[in-house]
Amino acid sequence: MQNVQENSHSGSTRISRRGLMTSAAAAAAILAGKSVIFAAQAKRKLKIALIGCGGRGNGALGNCMEATKHINGLELELVATADWFKQKAESTGGKYQLDASKCFGGGNAYKKLLDTNVDVVLMATSPNFRPVHFEAAIKAGKHVFMEKPVAVDPPGARKIIEAGKLAKKNGLGVVAGTQRRHQANYRRIQYAVENGAIGKIVGGCVWWCGGALWYKTKDPNESDADYMVRNWVSFTEMSGDHIVEQHVHNLDVANWHIGHPPDNALGFGGRARRKTGNQFDFHSVDFDYGDGVRIHSMCRQVNGCDGGVREFFRGTEGQTMGEGGLKGRSIKPPSFTDRNAYVQEHVDLLESILKNEPLNEARNVAESTLTAIMGRISTYTGKLVRWKDLTENTSSPWYNMALTPTAADFESPGVVAPPDDIVAIPGRD
Ligand SMILES: NC(=O)c1ccc[n+]([C@@H]2O[C@H](COP(=O)([O-])OP(=O)(O)OC[C@H]3O[C@@H](n4cnc5c(N)ncnc54)[C@H](O)[C@@H]3O)[C@@H](O)[C@H]2O)c1
């Protein structure tokens, strides 16, 4: 029995649904006249690989391995790792007895990883690289788990949407690290909202207000590229600014509950205490979802202030407080598995691949990322920014606004870092 199918794009092998049944198990099933349920219990194996072996990448890899405990008979094998710094790729690979020859380093490491026979690629670099890595993975016929956010500028977000369409056409699974969509208490609220428990959402507020993150200073002996990769949470070109990098989670909940992204954004922000890079310390944005629906978004990374990471929505017949509960009509939700959402997102992806009903979250996460980018463009410029300026109005100054250095620039020497502490001045840019 044919166990693998050739992928026409890359020549790599992909396990087909039929291939997930071992030959022996399949033959036994056929002889016994049993259904595919038997096959579903057979031993199944998928090859996985990780691009971006930092904190979250190692976490996601562990979560993905843990997911196999909840999927009958599934085995995962780590076949490659890639990181900007080769020793990080080797350190992660070493934890899974992966040979150092399969641990790739540098700006082109992802290409070597995609040349292996991997089935599912996990991506957890800084977000500026996601559009290029994701498009390449989909073109190579790989299923993808990708951390949020998935872009730092409008062309990047649109690239994710286009590659997501190709994934759908080619039957590839895509799940994003906007894990609230896999978290049982959020899914129950979403179910209730969708089924009218609070009536029509008319307004709300979403927050990610916390303390200062870590930062790194430049070593005089290191290249600008190494510095930017190490200090990525300080540079808008790498992270999108924290409105994109962190607050995307809460904006994603708003888009999910309301059912579509906003029409426009007008906001302000500023920088008060950062030392490196060029990000703001706080943003406050009015997102207009049309039809009189407005969501106030606020995010801050400043110590010593009151904080909170949550969402609130007011409906015509009730209200929700993020995962914290709902006041409104009682609607009994279906049963959602209460499990660590960082594990559940992998369970959902892997099960969807095994069932040959691949999930595809590319558009959702790209739109939530672009929502945050729209907010940032407004806080940096002081202008009202419309969704269509980023998605269809090609004469808009922001439609083709690609932040530099771009991901492609990092694949060759000569990256020049933007100067530290030179920031956007609203009203001028
Ligand atoms: N879903 C969540 O709750 C959650 C939590 C934390 C982080 N994240 C996201 O995960 C991503 C990574 O965050 P982190 O905290 O792990 O950062 P990190 O700095 O710990 O790790 C990033 C890793 O990517 C590597 N890298 C950078 N550019 C690369 C390239 N071009 N090719 C290969 N490797 C490259 C770096 O060397 C580093 O090892 C970010 O997008 C972040 O927003 C999500």
The ligand as an ORCA input file, in Angstrom:
! r2SCAN-3c Opt
* xyz 0 1
  N       1.134     32.921     22.148
  C       1.763     33.425     23.167
  O       1.203     33.547     24.264
  C       3.193     33.857     23.026
  C       3.999     34.005     24.154
  C       5.322     34.415     23.981
  C       5.807     34.700     22.712
  N       4.984     34.553     21.625
  C       5.473     34.861     20.270
  O       6.457     33.912     19.911
  C       7.433     34.524     19.079
  C       8.833     34.322     19.676
  O       8.871     34.901     20.964
  P       9.972     34.420     22.058
  O       9.535     35.010     23.344
  O      10.181     32.980     21.962
  O      11.280     35.183     21.547
  P      12.792     34.693     21.707
  O      13.667     35.857     21.436
  O      12.949     33.951     22.987
  O      12.941     33.631     20.517
  C      12.978     33.964     19.165
  C      13.989     33.030     18.518
  O      13.925     33.175     17.099
  C      15.259     33.173     16.593
  N      15.251     33.845     15.282
  C      15.115     35.165     15.022
  N      15.132     35.380     13.707
  C      15.259     34.170     13.107
  C      15.323     33.742     11.757
  N      15.237     34.626     10.734
  N      15.432     32.425     11.500
  C      15.506     31.533     12.517
  N      15.461     31.886     13.828
  C      15.331     33.184     14.112
  C      16.056     33.910     17.666
  O      17.436     33.691     17.583
  C      15.433     33.343     18.920
  O      16.073     32.149     19.338
  C       7.022     35.982     18.932
  O       6.247     36.158     17.783
  C       6.146     36.213     20.154
  O       5.194     37.232     19.975
  C       3.704     34.124     21.772
*
